[in-house]
Structure formats: structure tokens, C-alpha cells
């Protein structure tokens, strides 16, 4: 297959994904700041659960977004699907930026916040996998692992930028009740820019334009049922690993390990940086050793190392905490680096957007995306701070089974 990556398409696709996930990550990273404003409580643990619940709510809507935008991507083209998601994400981001607090309007405030988070989840469900599909369909198969890692790295860069905003707004000469709104307003503006760039500067996938064998949804589901189960498991482990770094670790280190908010934000940002940098490295490595094989190794290592890594985190000693964070970042990059390339290889062109994005979104929404909330509840119910490792290990078992079943990729 003689396909050369169009650099302009690559950069614009990656930029749009960065902007999308910057907006998506803001609620998670500002959870400790904004949760008391919308869910008043005297119990810090209850506030943490509320914050994790808002974060998880967005992921529960991802399958709906995946079905809607996946259908658009398979039937009408990848370009129109991707142009829509980046613009629609700007709407709830703007509403959150101007939303009155519980003290000002009462119960309406948390309801609107939750609705905005749900809408963000719908957009994210239509963005992440479909953008990867679009880019990899412009890429030679020998480089798909590398570009797969770059795609996920771009989403982490978006999360990293939103994480960095926590540190930046802390130094603004404004009250904390006001300063957190600035990053959301900025997200609205850059979302509109992303829409313009995608609508005006990218071409349709050449693979999509050549497809000519549309079959019914029922037949596609029948032919790809093994692949669907595999990708659900992939979404589970991918969500558990990545969201430990993106939406949970800063809160975990502050509320459970008792580090300062500055220390927690710094360590969380460090973990995200390492994760982001190693994603294309691991993706490139998978081009040589095999996408599925590297993901299989990552699943096995996650099963073995989950508890030791959380034991390092809970020591509270900065060198050990950093070591635990780095370990989780490397495991996540090893599994997610080649992930898009692997999923692309097991689905036919006419069913890729629906098959990959919907299956992955189901896994990440109901299993991986709820990992921060489940981890918090496990600590509360079991009474030891390493309890999240149990859920990580369970996720790894699912990933290991999926990566060990060769007929899923046939």
C-alpha cells in the first residue's frame, strides 16, 4: 500500500485533538477547586467522590457520541465527523466557564454542570478514535504504530495543558472562585479555532473514498463480534491506566497520600509528561515487534506491578512517589502507544468508525472511565490506600485475555 502521510493533515488532526482534550481535561484537573462550589459538603471525602463522579459522568456518554459520530464517519466521511466534534465541545466548555455556583442559584448549578459534562463526553466519544482512524488511513502501515502513539500523545498534551493551568491560575491575582473560569473561557476560543482549521484545511481519507462494499449493520456486528469484545477490553485497560494519570492521580496524592496540592500537581504533570513522550516511542517500537505483542506484554506487566507501584505511591516519600508515578506512566505508554494501529488492523474500512469508537467507548466509559470513582470507593470500603491496585490488576487480566486471543484479530 503506497500511502504517504500528508504533513498538513497530520498537524491539523493532532492540533484538533489537543484542543478537544484540553477542554475535556479541565473538569478533572480543577475538580478539587470547583467541586466545593457546586457540591457543598463538610466532608472532604464526599467532595472527592462528587468530583470523581462528575469526571466519570462524561465518560458514560462516550458510547452515545461514538455511535452518532461513528455513523457519520462511516457513512458521510471522516472529515465532517471530526469538524463537528471539535466545535460542539466548545459549547459546554463555555457554559461551565460562566456557570453560577450553588450558593448563587442552588441545585440548578450542579445539574447544569453535570449536563455540560455529559455533552463533553458525547463529543469525546466522537473525537478520539475517529481522529486516529482518519490519520492512520493517511499513513503507511509500516509507520502506523508511531502515528498511533503520536495521536494518543496529542490527547495527553491537551490534558497536560489543562493540568498546567492549575499551576498557572494559582499565581493569578484573582480569587480561586474566579480564576478557575479563565481556562474554560480559553478552551472555548481555541475550540472555535480548531473547527475552522479542520473544516478548511483537511482532505477526506483516501481509504474511505475507495470503499465500495457497504453491508448492513447486523452483518457487520456478526462478522466483527470477536473484535468488538477485544476492543471493549482494550478500552477498559486503556482507560484505567491513562485516567490514573489524567484525572485521578493529583486528587489521590492530595486527599489520600496527603501531599500538598502543589506537590501533587507537579508529580501528576511529571507523570503525564513521561507518558506523553514515551507514547510515540512505544508506538514506533510496536512497528518492529508487533502491535498486539507489545500490548500483551504491557497487560502482563500491569498485572504484576500494580500493587508494588501503588505501594510506592502511598509511602508519601517524594522519590518513591515519583517512582510509582513513572512506573504507571511507562505501563500506560506501552499499552496505549500501539493501540490505535492494532484496532485499525482488525476492523474493515466500512465499519471502522462505528466498530472501533463504539466498542472502545463502551470499555472506557463503563469500566475504564469509572476507575477513579471505583478506586476511591475501594479505599473507603476496604480501608487501605493501595486498594486501587486491585482494580488495575482486574483491568490487566481483561487486557491480557483479549491480547492472547488471536482469533479476535482474524
NORQUI-V397229 format. One record per pair of residues at least 24 apart in sequence whose ideal C-beta (glycine too) atoms are under 10 Angstrom apart, sorted by the first residue. I is the first residue (numbers start at 0). J is the second residue. D is the distance in whole Angstrom. If there is no record, write none. Layout:
i=<I;I>
j=<J;J>
d=<D;D>
This chain:
i=<0;0;0;0;0;1;2;2;2;2;2;2;2;2;2;2;2;3;3;3;3;4;4;4;4;4;4;4;4;4;5;5;5;5;5;5;7;7;7;7;8;8;8;8;8;8;8;8;8;8;8;9;9;9;9;9;9;9;9;10;10;10;10;11;11;11;11;11;11;11;11;12;12;12;12;12;12;12;12;12;12;12;12;12;12;12;13;13;13;13;13;13;13;13;13;13;14;14;14;14;14;14;14;14;14;15;15;15;15;15;15;15;15;15;15;15;15;15;15;15;15;15;15;16;16;16;16;16;16;16;16;16;16;16;16;16;16;16;16;16;16;17;17;17;17;17;17;17;17;17;17;17;18;18;18;18;18;18;18;18;18;18;18;18;18;18;18;18;18;19;19;19;19;19;19;19;19;19;19;19;19;19;19;19;19;19;19;19;19;20;20;20;20;20;20;20;20;20;20;20;20;20;20;20;21;21;21;21;21;21;21;21;21;21;21;21;21;21;21;21;21;21;22;22;22;22;22;22;22;22;22;22;22;22;22;22;22;22;22;22;22;22;23;23;23;23;23;23;23;23;23;23;23;23;23;23;23;23;23;23;23;23;24;24;24;24;24;24;24;24;24;24;24;24;24;24;24;24;25;25;25;25;25;25;25;25;25;25;25;25;25;25;25;25;26;26;26;26;26;26;26;26;26;26;26;26;26;26;26;27;27;27;27;27;27;27;27;27;27;27;27;27;27;27;27;28;28;28;28;28;28;28;28;28;28;28;28;28;28;28;28;28;28;28;29;29;29;29;29;29;29;29;29;29;29;29;30;30;30;30;30;30;31;31;31;31;31;31;31;31;32;32;32;32;32;32;32;32;33;33;33;33;33;33;33;33;33;34;34;34;35;35;35;35;36;36;36;36;36;36;36;36;36;36;36;36;37;37;37;37;37;37;37;37;37;37;37;37;37;38;38;38;38;39;39;39;39;39;43;43;44;44;44;44;44;46;46;47;47;47;47;47;47;47;47;47;47;48;48;48;48;48;49;49;50;50;50;50;50;50;50;51;51;51;51;51;51;51;51;51;51;51;51;52;52;52;52;52;52;53;53;53;53;53;53;53;54;54;54;54;54;54;54;54;54;54;55;55;55;55;55;55;55;55;55;55;55;55;56;56;56;56;56;56;56;56;56;56;56;56;57;57;57;57;57;57;57;57;57;57;57;57;57;57;57;58;58;58;58;58;58;58;58;58;58;58;58;58;58;58;58;58;58;58;58;58;59;59;59;59;59;59;59;59;59;59;60;60;60;60;60;60;60;60;60;60;60;60;61;61;61;61;61;61;61;61;61;61;61;61;61;61;61;61;61;61;61;61;61;61;62;62;62;62;62;62;62;62;62;62;62;62;62;62;63;63;63;63;63;63;63;63;64;64;64;64;64;64;64;64;64;64;64;64;64;64;64;64;65;65;65;65;65;65;65;65;65;65;65;65;65;65;65;65;65;65;65;65;66;66;66;66;66;66;66;66;66;67;67;67;67;67;67;67;68;68;68;68;68;68;68;68;68;68;68;69;69;69;69;69;69;69;69;69;69;69;69;69;69;69;70;70;70;70;70;70;71;71;71;71;72;72;72;72;72;72;72;72;72;72;72;72;72;73;73;73;73;73;73;73;73;73;73;73;73;73;73;73;74;74;74;74;75;75;76;76;76;76;76;76;77;77;77;77;77;77;77;77;77;77;77;77;77;77;77;77;78;78;78;78;78;78;78;78;79;79;79;80;80;80;80;80;80;80;80;81;81;81;81;81;81;81;81;81;81;81;81;82;82;82;82;82;82;82;82;83;83;83;83;83;83;84;84;84;84;84;84;84;84;84;84;84;84;84;85;85;85;85;85;85;85;85;85;85;85;85;85;85;86;86;86;86;86;86;86;86;87;87;87;87;87;87;87;87;88;88;88;88;88;88;88;88;88;88;88;88;89;89;89;89;89;89;89;89;89;89;90;90;90;90;90;90;91;91;91;91;91;91;91;91;91;91;91;92;92;92;92;92;92;92;92;92;92;92;92;93;93;93;93;93;93;93;94;94;94;95;95;95;95;95;95;95;96;96;96;96;96;96;96;96;96;97;97;97;97;98;98;100;102;115;120;120;120;122;123;123;123;123;123;124;124;124;124;124;124;124;125;125;125;126;126;127;127;127;127;127;127;127;127;127;128;128;128;128;128;128;128;128;128;128;128;128;128;128;128;128;128;129;129;129;129;129;130;130;130;130;131;131;131;131;131;131;131;131;131;132;132;132;132;132;132;132;132;132;132;132;132;132;133;133;133;133;133;133;133;133;134;134;134;134;135;135;135;135;135;135;135;135;136;136;136;136;136;136;136;136;136;137;137;137;137;137;137;138;138;140;140;140;140;141;141;142;142;142;142;143;143;143;143;143;143;143;143;143;143;144;144;144;144;144;144;144;144;144;144;144;144;144;144;144;144;144;144;145;145;145;145;145;145;145;145;145;145;145;145;146;146;146;146;146;146;147;147;147;147;147;147;147;147;147;147;147;147;147;147;147;147;147;148;148;148;148;148;148;148;148;148;148;148;148;148;148;148;148;148;148;148;149;149;149;149;149;149;149;150;150;150;150;150;150;150;150;151;151;151;151;151;151;151;151;151;151;151;151;151;151;151;152;152;152;152;152;152;152;152;152;152;152;153;153;153;154;154;154;154;154;155;155;155;155;155;155;155;155;155;155;155;155;155;156;156;156;156;157;157;157;157;158;158;158;158;158;158;158;158;158;158;159;159;159;159;159;159;159;159;159;160;160;160;160;161;161;161;161;162;162;162;162;162;162;162;162;162;162;162;162;163;163;163;163;165;165;165;165;165;165;165;166;166;166;166;166;169;169;169;204;204;206;206;206;207;207;207;207;209;210;210;210;210;210;211;211;212;212;212;213;213;213;214;214;214;216;216;218;219;219;219;219;219;219;220;220;220;222;222;222;222;223;223;223;223;223;223;223;223;223;223;224;225;225;225;225;225;225;225;226;226;226;226;226;226;226;226;226;226;226;226;226;226;227;227;227;227;227;227;227;227;227;227;227;228;228;228;228;228;228;228;229;229;229;229;229;229;229;229;229;229;229;229;229;229;230;230;230;230;230;230;230;230;230;230;230;230;230;230;230;230;231;231;231;231;231;231;231;231;231;231;231;231;232;232;232;232;232;232;232;232;232;232;232;232;232;232;232;232;233;233;233;233;233;233;233;233;233;233;233;233;233;233;233;233;233;233;234;234;234;234;234;234;234;234;234;234;234;234;234;234;234;234;234;234;234;235;235;235;235;235;235;235;235;235;235;235;235;235;235;235;235;235;235;236;236;236;236;236;236;236;236;236;236;236;236;236;236;236;236;236;236;236;236;236;236;236;236;236;237;237;237;237;237;237;237;237;237;237;237;237;238;238;238;238;238;238;238;238;238;238;238;238;238;238;239;239;239;239;239;239;239;239;239;239;239;239;239;239;239;239;239;239;239;239;239;239;239;240;240;240;240;240;240;240;240;240;240;240;240;240;240;240;240;240;240;240;241;241;241;241;241;241;241;241;241;241;241;241;241;241;242;242;242;242;242;242;242;242;243;243;243;243;243;243;243;243;243;243;243;243;243;243;243;243;243;243;244;244;244;244;244;244;244;244;244;244;244;244;244;245;245;245;245;245;246;246;246;246;247;247;247;247;247;247;248;248;248;248;248;248;248;250;250;251;251;251;251;251;251;251;251;251;252;252;252;252;252;252;254;254;255;255;255;255;255;255;255;255;255;255;256;256;256;256;256;256;256;256;257;257;257;258;258;258;258;262;262;262;263;265;265;266;266;266;266;266;266;266;267;268;269;269;269;269;270;270;270;270;270;270;270;270;270;270;271;271;271;272;273;273;273;273;273;273;273;273;273;274;274;274;274;274;274;274;274;274;274;275;275;275;276;276;277;277;277;277;277;277;277;277;278;278;278;278;278;278;278;278;279;279;280;280;280;280;281;281;281;281;281;281;281;281;281;282;282;282;282;282;282;282;282;283;283;284;284;284;285;285;285;285;285;285;286;286;288;289;289;290;290;290;290;290;290;290;290;290;290;290;290;291;291;291;291;291;291;291;291;291;291;291;291;292;292;292;293;293;293;293;293;293;293;294;294;294;294;294;294;294;294;294;294;294;294;295;295;295;295;295;295;296;296;296;296;297;297;297;297;297;297;297;297;297;297;297;297;297;297;298;298;298;298;298;298;298;298;298;298;298;298;298;299;299;299;299;299;299;300;300;300;300;300;300;300;301;301;301;301;301;301;301;301;301;301;301;301;301;301;302;302;302;302;302;302;302;302;303;303;304;304;304;304;304;304;305;305;305;305;305;305;305;305;305;305;305;306;306;306;306;306;306;306;307;307;308;308;308;308;309;309;309;309;309;309;309;309;309;310;310;310;311;312;312;312;312;313;313;313;313;313;313;314;315;327;330;330;334;334;334;341;341;342;344;345;345;345;346;362;362;362;362;366;366;366;366;367;367;370>
j=<138;139;140;141;206;139;135;136;137;138;139;140;141;142;143;205;206;137;138;139;142;134;135;137;138;139;142;143;145;146;134;137;138;201;202;205;196;200;201;202;78;133;134;137;138;197;200;201;202;203;204;134;137;138;146;149;150;153;201;153;196;200;201;81;134;193;196;197;199;200;201;77;81;130;131;133;134;135;137;146;149;150;153;196;197;201;130;134;146;149;150;152;153;154;156;157;85;153;156;157;189;192;193;196;197;81;82;84;85;88;126;130;133;153;157;189;190;192;193;194;196;197;201;81;84;85;126;127;130;131;134;149;150;151;152;153;154;155;156;157;193;152;153;154;155;156;157;158;159;160;189;193;85;88;89;126;153;157;160;186;188;189;190;191;192;193;194;196;197;81;84;85;87;88;89;119;122;123;125;126;127;130;153;154;157;186;189;190;193;88;123;126;127;151;153;154;155;156;157;158;159;160;161;245;88;92;154;156;157;158;159;160;161;162;163;164;182;185;186;189;190;193;85;88;89;91;92;93;95;119;122;123;157;161;182;183;185;186;187;189;190;193;54;57;58;88;91;92;116;119;120;122;123;126;127;154;157;158;161;186;245;246;54;119;154;155;157;158;159;160;161;162;164;182;186;245;246;271;92;95;96;119;157;158;160;161;162;164;165;179;182;183;185;186;50;53;54;56;57;91;92;95;112;115;116;119;161;183;246;51;53;54;55;57;116;158;161;162;242;245;246;247;249;250;371;54;158;159;160;161;162;163;164;165;166;179;182;245;246;249;250;264;267;268;95;161;162;164;165;168;175;178;179;180;182;183;54;246;247;249;250;371;165;249;250;253;254;260;263;264;165;168;169;175;176;178;179;260;95;98;100;112;175;176;179;180;183;109;112;250;100;101;175;176;98;99;100;101;102;103;108;109;112;175;176;179;95;98;99;100;101;102;106;108;109;110;111;112;113;101;108;109;112;100;101;102;108;109;253;254;254;255;375;378;379;250;254;250;251;253;254;255;371;372;375;378;379;371;372;375;376;379;109;372;246;247;250;254;371;372;375;246;247;250;251;369;370;371;372;373;374;375;376;113;116;369;371;372;375;109;112;113;115;116;117;372;116;242;245;246;247;250;368;369;371;372;116;120;242;246;364;365;368;369;370;371;372;373;112;113;114;115;116;117;119;120;364;368;369;372;91;113;115;116;117;118;119;120;121;122;123;124;246;364;368;116;117;119;120;123;124;234;238;242;246;360;363;364;365;366;367;368;369;370;371;372;116;117;120;124;360;363;364;365;368;369;116;117;118;119;120;121;122;123;124;360;364;368;119;120;121;122;123;124;125;126;127;128;234;238;356;357;359;360;361;362;363;364;365;368;120;121;124;234;356;357;358;359;360;361;362;363;364;365;117;120;121;124;125;357;360;364;117;118;119;120;121;122;123;124;125;126;127;129;356;357;360;364;121;123;124;125;126;127;128;129;352;353;354;355;356;357;358;359;360;361;363;364;121;124;125;352;353;356;357;360;361;121;122;124;125;353;356;357;121;122;124;125;126;128;129;352;353;356;357;124;125;128;129;132;350;351;352;353;354;355;356;357;358;360;125;216;352;353;356;357;125;129;352;353;125;128;129;130;132;133;204;207;351;352;353;355;356;129;132;207;210;213;216;219;348;349;350;351;352;353;354;356;213;349;352;353;203;207;133;203;204;207;208;352;129;130;132;133;134;136;137;201;202;203;204;206;207;208;351;352;133;197;198;201;202;203;204;207;197;198;203;125;126;129;130;132;133;352;356;125;126;129;130;132;133;134;193;194;197;198;201;193;194;195;196;197;198;199;201;122;125;126;194;197;198;121;122;123;124;125;126;127;129;130;190;193;194;197;122;125;126;130;189;190;191;192;193;194;195;196;197;198;122;190;191;193;194;195;197;198;118;119;121;122;125;126;190;194;118;119;121;122;123;125;126;186;187;190;193;194;122;186;187;188;189;190;191;192;193;194;115;118;119;122;187;190;115;116;117;118;119;120;121;122;183;186;187;118;119;122;182;183;184;185;186;187;188;189;190;183;184;186;187;188;190;191;118;183;187;119;179;180;183;184;186;187;179;180;181;182;183;184;185;186;187;180;183;184;187;180;183;176;176;183;360;364;368;190;154;360;363;364;368;356;357;359;360;361;363;364;352;356;360;154;356;151;153;154;339;355;356;359;360;363;230;234;338;339;342;343;351;352;353;354;355;356;357;358;359;360;363;351;352;353;355;356;154;197;339;356;338;339;340;342;343;351;355;356;359;204;206;207;339;342;343;346;348;351;352;354;355;356;197;201;203;204;206;207;351;352;201;204;339;343;204;206;339;340;342;343;344;351;203;204;205;206;207;208;343;348;351;201;202;203;204;205;206;340;343;286;340;343;344;286;287;282;283;286;340;282;285;286;290;337;339;340;341;343;344;279;281;282;283;284;285;286;287;288;289;290;293;336;337;338;339;340;341;278;279;280;281;282;283;284;285;286;336;337;340;279;282;283;286;339;340;278;279;281;282;283;285;286;290;335;336;337;338;339;340;341;342;343;275;276;277;278;279;280;281;282;283;284;285;286;332;335;336;337;338;339;340;275;278;279;282;283;336;339;278;279;282;335;336;338;339;340;237;241;274;275;278;279;281;282;331;332;335;336;337;338;339;274;275;276;277;278;279;280;282;332;335;336;275;278;279;241;245;275;278;335;241;244;245;271;272;274;275;276;278;328;331;332;335;271;272;275;278;186;189;245;275;241;242;244;245;246;267;268;271;274;275;244;245;267;268;270;271;272;274;275;185;186;189;271;185;186;245;271;244;245;246;248;249;264;265;267;268;270;271;272;264;268;271;272;249;260;261;263;264;267;268;260;261;264;265;268;260;261;264;348;351;343;348;351;348;349;351;352;348;347;348;349;350;351;348;349;347;348;349;348;349;350;347;349;350;350;353;350;346;347;349;350;353;354;350;353;354;346;347;350;354;345;346;347;350;351;353;354;355;358;407;407;345;401;404;406;407;408;409;342;344;345;346;347;350;354;355;358;401;406;407;408;409;345;346;350;354;355;357;358;359;361;362;407;358;362;397;400;401;404;407;291;341;342;345;358;362;398;400;401;402;404;406;407;408;338;341;342;345;346;354;355;356;357;358;359;360;361;362;401;407;357;358;359;360;361;362;363;365;366;367;397;401;298;358;359;362;366;367;394;396;397;398;399;400;401;402;404;407;294;298;334;335;338;341;342;355;358;359;362;363;367;397;398;401;402;407;338;342;355;356;357;358;359;360;361;362;363;364;365;366;367;368;397;398;401;359;361;362;363;364;365;366;367;368;369;370;393;394;395;396;397;398;401;294;297;298;301;302;330;331;334;335;338;362;363;366;367;370;391;393;394;395;396;397;398;399;401;402;294;331;334;335;338;359;362;363;366;367;394;398;335;359;360;362;363;364;365;366;367;368;369;370;371;394;301;305;331;334;362;363;366;367;368;369;370;371;373;374;387;390;391;392;393;394;395;397;398;274;297;298;301;305;327;328;330;331;332;333;334;335;367;370;391;394;395;398;271;274;278;327;328;331;332;334;335;338;363;367;368;370;331;363;367;368;369;370;371;374;267;270;305;308;309;312;324;327;328;330;331;367;370;371;374;387;390;391;268;269;270;271;273;274;275;324;327;328;330;331;332;270;271;274;331;371;368;370;371;372;370;371;372;374;375;387;312;320;323;324;327;328;371;371;375;309;312;313;371;374;375;378;384;387;312;313;315;320;323;324;375;378;312;313;315;374;375;378;384;385;386;387;312;313;314;315;316;320;323;384;313;315;384;312;315;317;320;315;317;320;320;317;321;312;317;320;321;323;324;325;324;324;321;324;325;328;320;321;323;324;325;326;327;328;329;331;324;328;331;328;321;324;325;326;327;328;329;331;332;324;325;327;328;329;330;331;332;335;336;328;331;332;328;332;325;328;329;331;332;333;335;336;328;331;332;333;335;336;337;338;332;336;329;332;333;336;329;331;332;333;334;335;336;337;338;332;333;335;336;337;338;339;340;336;337;333;336;337;333;336;337;338;340;341;337;340;337;337;341;336;337;338;339;340;341;342;343;344;345;402;408;337;340;341;344;345;401;402;403;404;405;407;408;337;341;402;333;334;336;337;338;341;402;333;334;335;336;337;338;340;341;398;399;401;402;334;398;399;401;402;403;333;334;399;402;329;330;331;332;333;334;335;336;337;338;395;398;399;402;330;333;334;394;395;396;397;398;399;400;401;402;403;395;396;398;399;402;403;326;329;330;333;334;395;399;326;327;330;331;333;334;388;391;392;394;395;396;398;399;391;392;393;394;395;396;398;399;392;395;329;330;388;391;392;395;330;385;387;388;389;390;391;392;393;394;395;385;386;387;388;389;391;392;385;388;385;387;388;391;374;383;384;385;386;387;388;389;391;384;385;388;385;384;385;387;388;383;384;385;386;387;388;384;384;391;391;395;395;398;402;402;408;408;408;407;408;409;408;394;397;398;401;390;393;394;397;394;397;394>
d=<10;7;6;9;9;8;10;8;7;6;5;8;10;9;10;7;8;8;9;7;10;8;9;6;5;7;7;10;10;7;10;6;9;8;7;10;10;6;8;9;10;8;7;6;10;10;8;5;7;10;9;6;7;8;7;8;9;10;10;10;9;9;10;9;10;9;5;6;9;5;5;10;7;6;9;6;5;10;8;10;10;8;8;10;8;7;8;8;9;7;7;8;4;9;8;10;10;8;10;10;9;9;7;7;9;7;9;8;5;10;8;7;10;9;10;10;9;9;5;8;7;5;9;9;10;8;7;7;5;8;9;10;7;9;10;4;5;10;9;7;9;9;5;7;9;5;4;9;9;7;9;8;6;8;9;10;10;7;9;8;10;5;6;9;7;4;9;9;10;9;7;5;10;5;9;9;7;7;10;5;8;8;9;8;7;10;10;8;7;9;8;8;8;10;8;4;8;8;3;5;9;9;8;9;9;9;9;8;4;7;9;5;5;10;10;9;8;8;6;7;9;10;9;5;7;8;5;10;9;7;8;9;8;8;9;8;9;4;8;8;6;10;10;7;10;7;10;9;9;6;8;8;5;9;9;8;7;8;8;9;9;9;10;10;9;9;6;4;8;8;4;7;9;10;9;6;7;10;7;8;9;9;10;9;10;5;9;7;9;9;6;6;9;6;8;6;6;9;7;10;9;7;8;8;6;7;9;9;8;9;9;5;10;9;10;8;8;9;8;6;3;8;8;8;8;10;8;10;10;5;5;9;7;5;10;10;9;8;8;7;9;8;8;10;10;8;10;8;7;9;10;10;5;10;7;8;6;8;9;8;6;9;9;8;6;7;8;7;9;10;8;9;9;6;9;9;5;9;8;9;9;8;9;9;6;9;10;9;9;10;9;9;10;9;9;9;4;6;8;9;8;9;9;9;6;9;10;8;9;6;5;10;10;5;5;9;9;5;9;7;9;6;9;9;5;8;10;9;10;7;7;9;8;9;7;10;9;6;9;9;5;9;10;10;6;10;10;10;7;6;7;8;8;10;9;10;7;9;9;9;9;8;7;7;10;9;9;5;4;9;8;5;9;9;10;9;9;6;9;8;7;6;10;5;10;10;8;8;9;5;8;9;8;9;6;8;9;9;9;9;9;10;6;5;8;7;5;9;9;6;9;10;5;6;9;7;10;9;10;9;9;9;9;5;6;8;5;3;9;9;7;9;10;9;8;9;10;10;6;8;9;10;7;8;9;8;6;5;8;10;8;3;7;9;10;10;9;8;7;10;10;10;5;7;7;8;8;5;8;8;3;5;9;8;7;9;7;10;10;5;7;9;6;3;9;10;8;10;9;10;9;9;8;4;8;10;6;5;9;7;9;9;6;10;9;6;9;9;4;5;9;9;5;8;9;8;6;6;9;9;8;9;10;9;9;7;4;6;6;3;4;8;10;10;8;9;7;10;9;9;4;6;9;9;7;8;8;8;10;9;4;4;8;7;4;8;10;9;10;8;9;10;7;8;5;8;10;7;10;8;6;10;10;10;8;8;7;3;8;9;6;7;9;7;10;8;7;8;7;9;9;8;4;4;8;8;5;6;10;9;10;9;8;6;10;9;8;9;8;10;8;9;5;10;7;8;9;8;8;3;8;10;8;9;10;8;9;9;10;9;9;6;7;7;5;5;9;10;8;9;9;9;10;10;9;5;8;6;8;10;6;8;7;4;9;7;10;9;10;7;5;9;6;10;9;7;8;7;8;6;7;5;8;9;10;9;9;6;9;5;9;10;8;7;9;8;7;6;6;10;6;10;10;10;6;9;8;9;6;9;9;5;5;9;8;8;7;9;8;9;9;9;5;8;9;4;4;9;8;8;10;9;9;9;8;10;7;9;9;6;9;9;4;5;9;9;6;9;9;7;7;8;4;9;9;8;7;9;8;5;8;9;9;9;8;6;9;4;7;9;7;8;9;6;9;9;9;7;5;8;8;3;6;9;8;8;8;7;9;9;8;8;4;7;8;4;5;9;9;8;9;10;10;9;7;10;9;5;8;9;4;5;10;9;6;7;7;8;4;9;8;10;8;9;9;9;10;8;5;10;9;9;9;5;8;8;3;5;9;8;7;7;8;8;10;9;9;7;9;10;9;8;9;10;9;8;9;10;10;7;8;9;5;10;9;8;9;7;9;9;9;8;10;6;9;10;7;8;8;9;9;9;10;7;7;9;9;7;10;10;5;4;9;9;5;8;10;9;5;10;8;6;9;9;9;10;9;4;9;8;8;10;8;9;10;8;9;9;8;8;6;9;9;5;6;10;6;8;10;8;9;6;10;8;10;9;10;9;8;10;9;9;6;6;9;5;9;9;9;4;7;4;7;10;8;8;8;9;9;10;6;7;8;9;9;9;8;9;8;6;10;9;8;7;9;8;9;7;8;8;8;4;9;7;8;9;8;4;6;7;4;4;8;9;9;6;8;7;5;9;9;5;8;10;6;9;10;5;4;9;8;6;9;9;9;8;7;9;10;8;8;8;9;9;5;9;8;9;8;9;7;6;6;4;4;8;9;8;10;10;8;4;4;7;6;3;7;9;8;10;8;8;4;7;9;8;9;10;7;5;7;9;9;10;9;9;9;10;10;9;6;9;9;8;9;8;5;9;10;8;9;8;5;7;10;7;7;8;5;8;9;4;6;10;8;9;9;8;9;9;10;9;9;9;9;9;8;8;7;6;9;6;4;9;7;10;9;9;9;9;9;6;10;10;10;10;10;9;10;8;5;8;10;10;6;9;9;10;9;10;7;10;5;7;9;6;10;10;10;10;10;8;9;10;10;8;10;10;7;7;10;6;5;10;6;10;9;6;9;10;8;8;9;10;5;9;9;10;8;6;8;8;8;8;8;9;10;10;5;9;7;9;9;9;8;9;5;5;10;10;10;9;8;8;6;10;5;9;9;7;8;8;8;9;9;8;7;4;8;7;9;9;9;10;8;8;10;8;6;8;6;10;10;6;10;9;10;10;9;10;7;6;4;8;8;8;10;5;6;10;9;7;9;8;10;10;6;7;9;10;9;10;6;9;8;5;10;9;10;9;8;10;10;10;7;9;7;10;9;8;7;8;10;10;9;5;8;7;10;4;7;9;9;6;8;8;7;6;9;9;4;5;9;9;7;8;9;9;5;7;9;5;4;9;9;8;10;8;8;9;9;10;6;9;10;9;9;4;6;9;7;4;8;9;9;8;10;8;9;6;8;7;9;8;6;6;9;9;9;7;6;8;10;9;9;10;10;10;7;4;7;7;2;4;8;9;7;6;9;10;10;10;9;9;4;7;10;8;4;5;9;10;9;9;5;10;10;5;7;9;9;8;6;7;10;10;9;6;9;9;8;9;9;7;10;9;10;5;6;9;6;4;9;8;9;9;8;6;5;6;8;7;6;10;6;9;8;10;9;10;7;4;8;9;7;2;5;8;6;10;8;8;9;9;10;10;9;8;5;9;9;4;9;9;9;9;7;6;10;9;4;8;9;9;9;8;10;7;10;7;9;6;4;9;9;6;7;8;9;8;8;9;9;10;8;10;10;10;5;9;9;6;10;9;8;10;9;9;8;6;6;9;6;6;10;10;9;10;10;10;10;9;6;9;10;8;10;7;8;8;8;10;7;10;10;5;6;9;6;9;8;6;6;10;6;10;9;7;9;9;9;9;9;6;10;7;4;9;7;8;8;8;10;9;7;8;10;9;8;8;9;8;9;8;7;8;9;9;8;7;10;9;7;10;8;8;9;9;7;10;9;8;6;5;10;10;9;6;6;8;5;10;7;10;7;10;6;10;10;7;8;7;10;7;8;9;10;9;9;8;6;6;9;5;10;7;10;7;7;8;8;10;8;9;4;7;9;7;5;10;9;9;7;10;8;10;8;6;10;9;4;7;9;8;9;9;8;4;8;9;5;5;8;10;9;10;8;9;8;10;7;6;9;4;8;10;7;10;8;5;9;6;5;9;9;9;7;10;7;9;7;9;9;5;5;8;8;3;7;10;9;10;9;4;5;9;8;7;8;9;9;7;8;9;6;3;9;7;8;8;8;9;8;9;9;4;8;9;5;4;9;9;7;10;10;9;8;10;6;9;9;9;6;9;10;8;9;7;9;10;8;6;8;7;5;10;9;9;8;5;9;9;6;7;10;6;7;9;9;5;9;8;7;9;4;6;7;9;10;9;9;6;8;9;4;4;8;9;9;10;9;8;9;9;9;9;7;9;5;8;8;4;4;8;8;6;8;7;10;9;6;9;9;9;9;6;7;9;8;10;10;9;5;9;9;7;10;6;7;7;4;9;7;8;8;5;9;9;4;6;9;6;9;8;10;7;9;9;9;9;9;9;8;4;8;9;4;5;9;9;7;6;10;10;4;8;8;7;9;8;9;10;7;8;9;10;8;4;8;6;4;9;8;9;6;8;10;8;8;9;9;8;4;6;10;10;10;10;10;9;9;9;9;7;9;9;8;10;7;7;5;8;10;10;9;10;10;9;9;7;8;7;10;7>
